[in-house]
Amino acid sequence: MNEKLSQYREQIDSIDETLLVLFNQRAALAQQIGHLKEDGVVLRPEREAQVLSRLQALNRGPLSNAAVAQLYTEVMSQCRALEAPLSVAYLGPQGTFSEAAMHKRFGSAVQGISCISIDQVFGFVENGSAQYGIVPVENSTEGAIGITLDLLLQSTVKVCGEVMLAIHQCLLAPEVLPLTEIKAIYSHPQSLAQCRDWLNTHLPKIARIPVSSNAEAARLASEEIQSAAIAGSQAAEHFKLQVLEANIEDDPRNTTRFFVIGNQQVARSGKDKTSLVLSAMNRPGAMHALLAPLSSHGVSMTRLESRPSRSGLWEYVFYMDIEGHQADEKIAAALEELRKIAAFVKVLGSYPFAV
């Protein structure tokens, strides 16, 4: 067995040496491409999505497609950093799910800028303090993130991409202790809601204290004996906390969708979404009229969300995701018709489907 093990390890060493040469060849080519870019834009979301989709289609295992995406996201991250550093604003502090989403999309070779609020993320992207931002837009359990929708309506930034992050909540504490000794639980309101049934069953009488982020909850818990936080495992690592219970979210499929925002118009990747916000004329059948152009041009709608417009009592705007890129012929035709019949239309951006 030892002889066979040695043979396998020698093969792995040989493959690693070959991979090292190939990775450096790839990095050198990425540098050359960077020199050819006249606009100085380092990130090409459509190209990166095409690379990941193609490799997943070629994948025959045993690595999963998710593992392939993670592996090559990091390869592209390191190659991209050779062109120029990339700055990304996210809702901090360190240890939040927003930070995890940033690394899932951009890899580790990125300059993360921790922000105290989603408003600040938008502000940093608008004023150029960050090239991109990453903001939560909806959760599969708790629905839309209202502040993000409101800021998308008001802001000049564009949606450049999306990230789907599986959310696994943990109960964290400074030291291992029985649940009966916990006096207070800190967490973001969304996370408290996502774990409502578990909390009602196991800690029904313990004070639940909402805070600005899960990482802030972890920080507070790290400073108080007999307090706990609900946050992700990354927060436990950052704040040196013990995981008392893992995966306490009520829905094991719990997922948060994040938008990547920037000042960049993203080209077609071949598998894209377009997000827009619009309002209807105040007349009978107005909502049906808004949907008619999509139907007549064969455009598939994947999401429709209403939100108070804040411009008047009982007035609403509608957030919509449709399949396709705004430069596609049928999407462009549908948008042209919409602009004629809607009271207001704003295209938030076209971007590749999350890979």
Secondary structure, 3 states (H helix, E strand, C coil): CHHHHHHHHHHHHHHHHHHHHHHHHHHHHHHHHHHHCCCCCCCCHHHHHHHHHHHHHHCCCCCCHHHHHHHHHHHHHHHHHHHCCCEEEEECCCCCHHHHHHHHHHCCCCEEEEECCHHHHHHHHHCCCCCEEEEEEEECCCEECHHHHHHHHHCCCEEEEEEEEECCCEEEECCCCCHHHCCEEEECHHHHHHCHHHHHHHCCCCEEEECCCHHHHHHHHHCCCCEEEEECHHHHHHHCCEEEECCCCCCCCCEEEEEEEECCCCCCCCCEEEEEEEECCCCCCHHHHHHHHHHHCCCCEEEEEEEECCCCCCCEEEEEEEECCCCCHHHHHHHHHHHHHCCEEEEEEEEECCC
